[in-house]
Each structure stands twice: as structure tokens, then as C-alpha cells.
Amino acid sequence: MDFKNRIKHAWNAFLNKDPTPPVELGPSSYYYPERTQTKTQNDRSMINSIFNRIAIDVSTVKILQAKVDENGNFVEAMKTPLTECLQVSANIDQTGRALIQDAVQRMFKEGCVALAPIVSDDNPNNTGTYDIYDIRCGIVTQWYPRKVEVEIYNDKKGTMDRLLLDKEIVCIIQNPMYDIMNSPSSLLSRIFKKLALLDVVDNENASSKLNMIIQVPYSTRSQLHQDNATRRRKEIEDQLVNNPYGIAYMDINEKLIQLSKPLESNLLEHIKYLMETYKNQLGITDAVLNGTANESEMNNYIRRTVEPICAAICDEMKRKWLTQTARTKGHSIVYYSDPFKLIPLTDIAKFADVLSRNEIMTSNELRQKMGMPPSDDPRADELNNANMPDNPEEVQNEVEVDEQITEEAAPEQEPGSGESEEVYFDPKNPGATAPNGTNSFSLFGKGNDEQPQERPAFSLFK
């Protein structure tokens, strides 16, 4: 665009204000109304960080519509509106990754989550063949035999609306670890109770109590002395409260005994034990949470925790949003993660050599995994082994010519002087001679009659 057109069509958000009447923007909010609001017990505990870590790891796995063969093996990715929603933009507010992360967090907190097609090219209630252009996740509020009531954010009004939708068009994803996370008798509910008790103890310890004892110089067994001690205690309290520096005075015979620390319970140890058990049930470790896990720990975590959740999401999408005809033709919803993310930088060269030598990945595919631009060489897009010659027949002919030249250049050996000579030896008759009248016999050559070679044993080769 030349300079004249740039000046003509220039636009600035702060300067170009059309003189149009104000329009109704709808209700406003100081926070994102669709964002998952954590419960109080979850928000005050360390459980929410574990849920968030798993949701982020699940959202990094690529989920798309693809074509598979008769054995279910991946053939190619399909460029469909559903793939666009899952990979790029799920709706006007969320990307595809943000949608999956939000769905997993809701599923962990509620036990299940609903993914509803908001915008499609045809009415899903009238036909089973339709393309989805907008997806949102919501919470199931009411269950019916053939329908569900879902609370979903309405981006037209800016409010949370409840829609009555058919179960056939809504993906209802159940939490694979429901018994661990959401069951009333699960280990997580017990952890919440322990954490609530720990909060009570912490509040008491963090209060303004001084935890001290005043020793008066007389016995307090009588009522009169008890009243005097109570009066003296209130006087010291008033001095500490009314003095801006918190200073009080005492009699020379009075003593102030400060308690070293409050009595401790084993509540914190119980919570640590329960949390360790809970992490083991989820298949997640402290090293995974703080980012120091090795390859073996990460593979175990992905296999036990991440993959079951991804499989539940893909299976429900494939069951609800793909018709039987499409599944018969090889359409499916698949997920896969990048294996190079778990490989250390020092081992990438070794894996790249193995994959390229065995013709599994091309050079440009390996460069793409490493974040490098593709090469312009046409051979970089071919599956070939760089260590092998391009024309094996020419190499074989060269080898045959070299062998022929070597045979012609080799000197001729005199009869009986080769290394293949063998001594004829009969264990039953040691003094017998060979059938040809000599003392030597060889399978590969004739022995020397004049100078027979004596050997202590018989061998076919040496």
C-alpha cells in the first residue's frame, strides 16, 4: 500500500471515534464471568495447584479431527471447523487450549463437564451431519433421561444462561478419577476436613494472645487472694493496652512467665501423609509439580494421569460429534503429544540420528521439532538414510571390480607351500602314511613329499 492509501485508510483506536449514538453494550463485570470459580475449601488448600498443573498438561496435548486407517492408525490431519475450534479458536473468548484447560478444571471440581456446540452450520436437533464453529464448556445443573440442563456463558448477553439440550449433541465428559477427587467418601474430602482443622489452629496461634503466666507473691487459694490476683492481672492488661509502646510495670516480688510455645499436635503430619497418598493415587509427584522430574517420572505421570483424561475427552467427542458413517470412513478424534519435549538437549542429536537413519522422520521434520526453519534442499523432505549410497548397484559393481583387481595382483603360491597343508594322522595307526604315499594330507592342497610337516593333532582347517 502506497503512502496516499495509507493516509486515506489510516485508523487509530484513540483518535478515530465515529459520531454515532452510544449503543447498548450489555452487562459489565470486573472479572471474566465464565472463569471457573474455585470453591472456598479448594481455594484455601494446596489441592487447587495440583488441579491446575494437570489441566495445563492436558491442554498441551494436541486434539484434532484426523483420518485413520482400518487399524486405527493415524493417516492425516483433517482441516475441518472442529479442528479449527480445538486448535485455534474455540469461541470469541477462548482459544482451543484455554477451552480444554477450563473443561478439565471444571471436571475436577464438579465431577463432569459439558462441551456444547454453540454455533453450527445446521440445527443439530434436526440432522446428525453438521460442522461446529463455536464450542463452550458448562456445568450440568439438571439431569433428565434424554436431556440435560447446562449452565453456559452467553457471549451475546454477557450472562450465565441455562439451556436444555439433548444428550446426543452435548459431550458430557466424566472425570476418570471421580472416586479419588469427587466422591463424598474419597481421600480428598478427608484432606479438606484436616485442612479446615489446621486453619482453626493457625488462627488461634496467630491471634493477639500473649500466652503468659503472672506469678503473685502470695497464695491464691482463698477467695480474697484470687480477687486480688484478678485485679492485678487486669491492671497489667490495661497498662499494655493503653500504653502506645505496650509497656507495663510489675512489683519486685511478682514474676512474669512466658510460655515458650503452644502445645503442638500431629495434625500437620497427618495432612502430609494424606497428601502424599493422594498424589500417589493421582500418579503425580513433587518433582512433577516443581519441574525437576526426570524422563521416567514424566512418562509415568503422562501415562497414568494425562492420557486417561485425554482419552475420555476424545472418546466422547468422537461418539457425539461424529456420525456412524463418518467413523466408518475413517474419521476420528485423536490426541498426541510431542515426544521431543521429554528428551534432554544432549540426547536430541542421538535420537535424531536414529530416526533419520531408520527412515522414520525426514530432516525437515526433525528441524521443525528443534525449532529450526526447514531446509531448501529437496532431499530434506525425503525419507532416506544419509549413511547409505543413493545407487547400491553401482557400489556393488565397484566392489566386484576391486575384488577382481586384488585377485589378479595376488602372487601365485608354490605347491606344498600354502598354509592349507595338513598332516595325515590316523589315531589307530600313528605310523601309517597318507593314501597317496606321502606323510601329508590336506583338504585344500597337496602336501610336500620331500619335507613333510609334522603336527600333533588333526584339524580340518588348520
ChimeraX attribute file (.defattr): number of C-alpha atoms within 10 A of each C-alpha:
attribute: neighborCount
match mode: 1-to-1
recipient: residues
	/A:1	6
	/A:2	6
	/A:3	7
	/A:4	9
	/A:5	9
	/A:6	10
	/A:7	10
	/A:8	8
	/A:9	7
	/A:10	9
	/A:11	11
	/A:12	7
	/A:13	6
	/A:14	6
	/A:15	7
	/A:16	9
	/A:17	9
	/A:18	6
	/A:19	6
	/A:20	6
	/A:21	6
	/A:22	6
	/A:23	6
	/A:24	6
	/A:25	9
	/A:26	11
	/A:27	8
	/A:28	11
	/A:29	9
	/A:30	5
	/A:31	7
	/A:32	10
	/A:33	14
	/A:34	18
	/A:35	10
	/A:36	13
	/A:37	11
	/A:38	13
	/A:39	10
	/A:40	8
	/A:41	15
	/A:42	14
	/A:43	12
	/A:44	14
	/A:45	14
	/A:46	13
	/A:47	18
	/A:48	17
	/A:49	13
	/A:50	16
	/A:51	18
	/A:52	16
	/A:53	16
	/A:54	23
	/A:55	24
	/A:56	18
	/A:57	13
	/A:58	23
	/A:59	20
	/A:60	15
	/A:61	17
	/A:62	16
	/A:63	23
	/A:64	22
	/A:65	25
	/A:66	19
	/A:67	21
	/A:68	19
	/A:69	14
	/A:70	10
	/A:71	7
	/A:72	12
	/A:73	11
	/A:74	16
	/A:75	11
	/A:76	11
	/A:77	16
	/A:78	16
	/A:79	11
	/A:80	14
	/A:81	19
	/A:82	23
	/A:83	21
	/A:84	19
	/A:85	21
	/A:86	22
	/A:87	18
	/A:88	15
	/A:89	21
	/A:90	26
	/A:91	18
	/A:92	10
	/A:93	12
	/A:94	16
	/A:95	17
	/A:96	20
	/A:97	23
	/A:98	20
	/A:99	22
	/A:100	26
	/A:101	21
	/A:102	22
	/A:103	24
	/A:104	28
	/A:105	23
	/A:106	24
	/A:107	28
	/A:108	22
	/A:109	20
	/A:110	16
	/A:111	21
	/A:112	21
	/A:113	25
	/A:114	24
	/A:115	23
	/A:116	22
	/A:117	20
	/A:118	14
	/A:119	15
	/A:120	15
	/A:121	10
	/A:122	13
	/A:123	12
	/A:124	19
	/A:125	10
	/A:126	8
	/A:127	8
	/A:128	16
	/A:129	15
	/A:130	16
	/A:131	18
	/A:132	22
	/A:133	19
	/A:134	19
	/A:135	21
	/A:136	23
	/A:137	27
	/A:138	26
	/A:139	21
	/A:140	20
	/A:141	12
	/A:142	12
	/A:143	12
	/A:144	10
	/A:145	7
	/A:146	9
	/A:147	15
	/A:148	21
	/A:149	20
	/A:150	24
	/A:151	18
	/A:152	21
	/A:153	18
	/A:154	15
	/A:155	14
	/A:156	8
	/A:157	12
	/A:158	16
	/A:159	16
	/A:160	15
	/A:161	14
	/A:162	18
	/A:163	15
	/A:164	15
	/A:165	15
	/A:166	16
	/A:167	18
	/A:168	15
	/A:169	18
	/A:170	22
	/A:171	22
	/A:172	24
	/A:173	21
	/A:174	18
	/A:175	23
	/A:176	17
	/A:177	17
	/A:178	17
	/A:179	14
	/A:180	17
	/A:181	23
	/A:182	19
	/A:183	13
	/A:184	12
	/A:185	11
	/A:186	14
	/A:187	18
	/A:188	19
	/A:189	16
	/A:190	14
	/A:191	20
	/A:192	18
	/A:193	13
	/A:194	16
	/A:195	19
	/A:196	15
	/A:197	13
	/A:198	16
	/A:199	14
	/A:200	11
	/A:201	14
	/A:202	11
	/A:203	10
	/A:204	11
	/A:205	14
	/A:206	9
	/A:207	8
	/A:208	8
	/A:209	8
	/A:210	9
	/A:211	12
	/A:212	11
	/A:213	12
	/A:214	15
	/A:215	14
	/A:216	18
	/A:217	12
	/A:218	12
	/A:219	10
	/A:220	14
	/A:221	8
	/A:222	8
	/A:223	9
	/A:224	10
	/A:225	14
	/A:226	14
	/A:227	12
	/A:228	14
	/A:229	19
	/A:230	12
	/A:231	12
	/A:232	15
	/A:233	15
	/A:234	12
	/A:235	15
	/A:236	15
	/A:237	15
	/A:238	13
	/A:239	15
	/A:240	15
	/A:241	13
	/A:242	11
	/A:243	11
	/A:244	8
	/A:245	9
	/A:246	11
	/A:247	12
	/A:248	14
	/A:249	9
	/A:250	13
	/A:251	8
	/A:252	7
	/A:253	9
	/A:254	12
	/A:255	13
	/A:256	11
	/A:257	11
	/A:258	11
	/A:259	11
	/A:260	8
	/A:261	8
	/A:262	8
	/A:263	6
	/A:264	8
	/A:265	10
	/A:266	7
	/A:267	13
	/A:268	14
	/A:269	10
	/A:270	13
	/A:271	18
	/A:272	12
	/A:273	11
	/A:274	17
	/A:275	17
	/A:276	14
	/A:277	13
	/A:278	20
	/A:279	14
	/A:280	11
	/A:281	14
	/A:282	17
	/A:283	18
	/A:284	23
	/A:285	17
	/A:286	12
	/A:287	12
	/A:288	17
	/A:289	13
	/A:290	9
	/A:291	9
	/A:292	11
	/A:293	16
	/A:294	13
	/A:295	13
	/A:296	9
	/A:297	16
	/A:298	19
	/A:299	15
	/A:300	13
	/A:301	19
	/A:302	18
	/A:303	12
	/A:304	15
	/A:305	20
	/A:306	22
	/A:307	17
	/A:308	15
	/A:309	21
	/A:310	20
	/A:311	16
	/A:312	15
	/A:313	24
	/A:314	19
	/A:315	15
	/A:316	18
	/A:317	21
	/A:318	19
	/A:319	16
	/A:320	16
	/A:321	23
	/A:322	20
	/A:323	15
	/A:324	13
	/A:325	10
	/A:326	14
	/A:327	15
	/A:328	12
	/A:329	12
	/A:330	17
	/A:331	21
	/A:332	27
	/A:333	25
	/A:334	23
	/A:335	17
	/A:336	13
	/A:337	13
	/A:338	11
	/A:339	9
	/A:340	15
	/A:341	11
	/A:342	13
	/A:343	13
	/A:344	11
	/A:345	11
	/A:346	8
	/A:347	10
	/A:348	15
	/A:349	12
	/A:350	10
	/A:351	14
	/A:352	20
	/A:353	16
	/A:354	14
	/A:355	17
	/A:356	20
	/A:357	17
	/A:358	11
	/A:359	15
	/A:360	14
	/A:361	19
	/A:362	20
	/A:363	22
	/A:364	20
	/A:365	18
	/A:366	21
	/A:367	15
	/A:368	13
	/A:369	15
	/A:370	14
	/A:371	8
	/A:372	11
	/A:373	11
	/A:374	14
	/A:375	14
	/A:376	9
	/A:377	10
	/A:378	8
	/A:379	13
	/A:380	17
	/A:381	15
	/A:382	14
	/A:383	16
	/A:384	19
	/A:385	17
	/A:386	12
	/A:387	8
	/A:388	9
	/A:389	11
	/A:390	11
	/A:391	8
	/A:392	10
	/A:393	10
	/A:394	11
	/A:395	12
	/A:396	11
	/A:397	11
	/A:398	12
	/A:399	12
	/A:400	12
	/A:401	12
	/A:402	11
	/A:403	12
	/A:404	11
	/A:405	11
	/A:406	10
	/A:407	11
	/A:408	9
	/A:409	9
	/A:410	8
	/A:411	7
	/A:412	8
	/A:413	8
	/A:414	7
	/A:415	11
	/A:416	18
	/A:417	12
	/A:418	14
	/A:419	10
	/A:420	16
	/A:421	23
	/A:422	26
	/A:423	22
	/A:424	25
	/A:425	21
	/A:426	13
	/A:427	10
	/A:428	7
	/A:429	8
	/A:430	9
	/A:431	11
	/A:432	14
	/A:433	16
	/A:434	15
	/A:435	10
	/A:436	10
	/A:437	10
	/A:438	18
	/A:439	22
	/A:440	25
	/A:441	22
	/A:442	18
	/A:443	11
	/A:444	13
	/A:445	16
	/A:446	18
	/A:447	24
	/A:448	17
	/A:449	13
	/A:450	9
	/A:451	11
	/A:452	17
	/A:453	14
	/A:454	12
	/A:455	13
	/A:456	7
	/A:457	12
	/A:458	13
	/A:459	12
	/A:460	10
	/A:461	11
	/A:462	12
